[in-house]
């Protein structure tokens, strides 16, 4: 059996059929109020997280935005 993987912030993470951005964020316990997600360099809008599929071999960046003064 071949384990399929994706990259999340430069680290391998197991992939499975039907994985969405929303599910990935949940599994990684990323619950930041302001987060930017890119898949293979393409920005994914927050309203598309539940419907955007993460495919085997994708390179995902989840960037937590900080605010400060």
TORDREN-322145 format. One record per residue (C-alpha): x, y, z negated; chain. Coordinates in nm, 2 decimals. Layout:
// TORDREN-322145
     xx     yy     zz ch
      X      Y      Z  A
...
//
This chain:
// TORDREN-322145
     xx     yy     zz ch
   0.00   0.00   0.00  A
   0.14   0.34   0.10  A
   0.08   0.62  -0.15  A
  -0.01   0.94   0.04  A
   0.13   1.26  -0.10  A
   0.09   1.64  -0.07  A
   0.32   1.91  -0.19  A
   0.18   2.14  -0.46  A
   0.41   2.43  -0.54  A
   0.71   2.23  -0.42  A
   0.63   1.91  -0.61  A
   0.48   1.59  -0.49  A
   0.12   1.52  -0.59  A
  -0.09   1.21  -0.50  A
  -0.35   1.27  -0.22  A
  -0.67   1.09  -0.17  A
  -0.95   1.11   0.08  A
  -1.21   1.39   0.02  A
  -0.97   1.61  -0.18  A
  -1.07   1.97  -0.17  A
  -0.90   2.29  -0.29  A
  -1.15   2.31  -0.58  A
  -1.09   1.95  -0.69  A
  -0.71   2.00  -0.66  A
  -0.72   2.31  -0.88  A
  -0.94   2.11  -1.13  A
  -0.70   1.81  -1.14  A
  -0.40   2.04  -1.18  A
  -0.59   2.23  -1.46  A
  -0.54   2.56  -1.28  A
  -0.81   2.77  -1.43  A
  -0.66   3.12  -1.39  A
  -0.91   3.39  -1.31  A
  -0.69   3.52  -1.02  A
  -0.52   3.27  -0.81  A
  -0.42   3.26  -0.44  A
  -0.41   2.93  -0.25  A
  -0.23   2.88   0.07  A
  -0.23   2.55   0.27  A
   0.06   2.52   0.52  A
   0.10   2.90   0.50  A
  -0.27   2.98   0.57  A
  -0.46   3.17   0.30  A
  -0.78   3.00   0.17  A
  -1.05   3.24   0.04  A
  -1.19   3.16  -0.30  A
  -1.54   3.11  -0.17  A
  -1.40   2.83   0.06  A
  -1.23   2.63  -0.22  A
  -1.51   2.38  -0.25  A
  -1.54   2.32   0.12  A
  -1.17   2.33   0.23  A
  -1.02   1.98   0.26  A
  -0.66   1.92   0.16  A
  -0.51   1.67   0.41  A
  -0.24   1.41   0.36  A
   0.10   1.58   0.39  A
  -0.02   1.93   0.34  A
   0.19   2.19   0.16  A
  -0.02   2.37  -0.09  A
   0.09   2.69  -0.28  A
  -0.12   2.79  -0.58  A
   0.00   3.13  -0.70  A
  -0.13   3.28  -1.02  A
  -0.16   3.66  -0.99  A
  -0.06   3.86  -1.30  A
  -0.18   4.21  -1.38  A
   0.01   4.45  -1.59  A
   0.09   4.80  -1.66  A
//
